[in-house]
């Protein structure tokens, strides 16, 4: 950094340590030097304001490429449907094209339709298929791998579209301020609401300028940063104090409260003495530091605020009274501050909007980067999916296919749980309450009832295993009892 190039904020912070408000009997030379540098920075801002940073990366291409990959990994019969499709189809025609009712067409059909038709045109002919689709190499995958590729691509596209929706919402906030709007607001705060160029004009910088310094240098008349600068820095024609904003300040043209028609020349000379600055984007951090310094520089005396030095609560421009701007009714209650320095209020509001704009821009850029990363990952899926083996058929054993039924023994045990209640016993499809039973074990298993009620029972066969029987083949020759639904009794 060159010795003569000192950043404005650093310079102002350093000056704050050097220029301490005067505690002498009178306002002295250079007592308002700190304010001069603060106000110069704000007045110069409209001239040095460069383009504000924008969310430069647009992920639209990445989303289009995801649509193309999603389309090309879809089943061929689906892709072939688009041979005669046109981007100009309306909702009704799209529905008819797919044999649907218009109410069955998704609400976001139009965007999807445009991408599908475009993807078919791009990929329908191998000769014109874009290189990035060929590089994805999904055509070399096995059928089960292609299916997995399509599923993952569809998921990636859905995620990217959701992120893009969030990004567009955020961008609406990021685009709330343009560079020109910022410059215009800085210009009006610096030179007055009616200013159209960065030139000091008394009638625009002040509201109701009336020559008299005491009444002109008040919150209702000094309504721009340049007007405030004039009140704090133009030397009174009585020469006391000399050069209130620094001994190197121009003082050829002074303020005569009795006859001063305008301050165009005197204020113009002061503004020329402001340090030069290079063009740069105006950030919330830069603007916020200076506006905070100005706000914190206001002193409250007897329920009035003062920007600049005063000895007796007056701002007539003399050493014995004060060289300042008086803010009537500006007290320790923050609610009294609004509107007392409207130009400062406007710059503080702009600072907050710049901060929101910067945060939204950064968030939009982050979302764009995420979308591009999703595209890159999805286009590299083929290499990973080549390692995916085909699903193997499941081997089913006879034991797995044989229905499992309760055994007669387990049903008998269940019946024995209902000896105490005939109603509960008879309610079971395989139990009967025997009133003739002399013992208290009256609920008994009834195989005949179980058969009539369709209860299948597995009976244990010695040396054979288990079989489900629904019919006992009494009195039949062994040869006739071979069906799966019956067994030879005793076998």
C-alpha positions, 0 to 999 in steps of 0.5 A: 500500500502506498503511503498516500493511499490510506483506506477511508475507514482506517483513516477516520478511525485513526483521526478519532484517536487524534481529534478529541472534542475541545474542552476549551472555553471556545471552539478552536481550529480543527475541532471539527476535523473528525466530522470533516473526514466522516462527512467527506466519505459519505458525500464521496460515496455516490461518486466512487460506488462501483457495481455491487457483487451479484450471484454470478453463477447461474445453474440453469445449464446444470439443471438442463443437463440433469433433465437430459440425463434423466430423459436419456436414462428413461425406458426407451418406450417412454422416450419414443413417445416424444417423436411427434411431440412439440414444445408448443403443446398446451395442457389439453393437448399434452393430456390427449397425447398421453391419453390423460384427462387435463386434470391428471396433468401435473401442475408443473407440467409446462416446465417439465414438458419443455425440458422433455421435448428439448431433451428428445431433440438433443438426444434422439439421434446418436449423431447429435447427442451432446458430448456430455451425455456420451461422457456419462457412458450410461449406455454401456451399463447392464440393464439393472445398472441402467435402472439404478442410474435412472432412479438416482438421476431422477432423485438428483433432478428433483433435489436440484429443482428444489434447490433452484426454487429456493435460489430463485426465491433468495435471488428476488431479495438479492436483486432488490437493490441495483447499483444505480439505485444505490448510487441514487440514494447515496447522491440524495443523502449527500447533496439533497433529495432534489440533487441529480448530480454530485455538485453542491447547490445551496437550494438543494443541499438545504431545505429553506436556506435563509443565510442566518447560520443559527437557523440554517444549521438546524435539523429541519434545514441542513437536510443533506450530508453536504449541508451538514459539512458546510455548517461544520467547516465553512469559516465564519466571516469573523475569522473565529474560529479559523478553519474549524475543520483543519488548518489546511482547509480552504477559507477564501470564501467565508460565511456571512450570516448577514449577506450570504446569498448562497454557499455554492462556492464556499462549500464547493471549495470544501468538497474539493478538499475531501480526500480522493478515493478509488471506485469500489463496491459500496458494502454494508460493512463500509457504509455501516462503519461510517454511519455508526461513527457519525451517529455516535458523534452526536452529543446530547446537551439539555435534550438537544443533539449536536453534531459538531462543537458547541459552547453554549448550545448555539450553532451560530458559527463563532468560536464563542457559541458553536460551529455545529448542527443542532438537532432539536429534541434529540434526547437520550430516548432513541425514539426521538432520533428518527427524522432529526438527520434524515439523510443519516436515517436514509443511509442507515436504512440503505446499510441494512438493505445492503446487508440483506442483499449481500447475505441473499447473494451469498446464499444464492451463490451457495445454492448454485454451487450445490446444484452444479455439484449434484450435476457433476456427481450424477454424471459420474454415477456410471463408474460407480454403478458398474460395480453393482451386481445383478439381483440373484433369485431367492431360493425357496425350500419346501419348508418355506413354502409349506403352510404352517398349521397348529398341531392337534396337541397345541389345540388341545392345550388351548381348549383346556384353558376354557374349562371354567366357561362353556361359552368360551369353550364352545366359541372355539372352532375346535373345542366342545364343552362336555357336560357329562365329564365327571371331572372339572376338565370339560372343555375338550379338543374336537377334531370333527368340529375342527374339520367342519370349521375348516381348521387345518391341523398338523399331525405328527407322524412317526418317522415321516415328519408332519403333514396337514390333514383335512380328511381321514381315509377310513375304509379306503384301499391304500391305492385310492388314498394318495391325494395330498388332501388325505392320508391313510389312517395309521400311516 
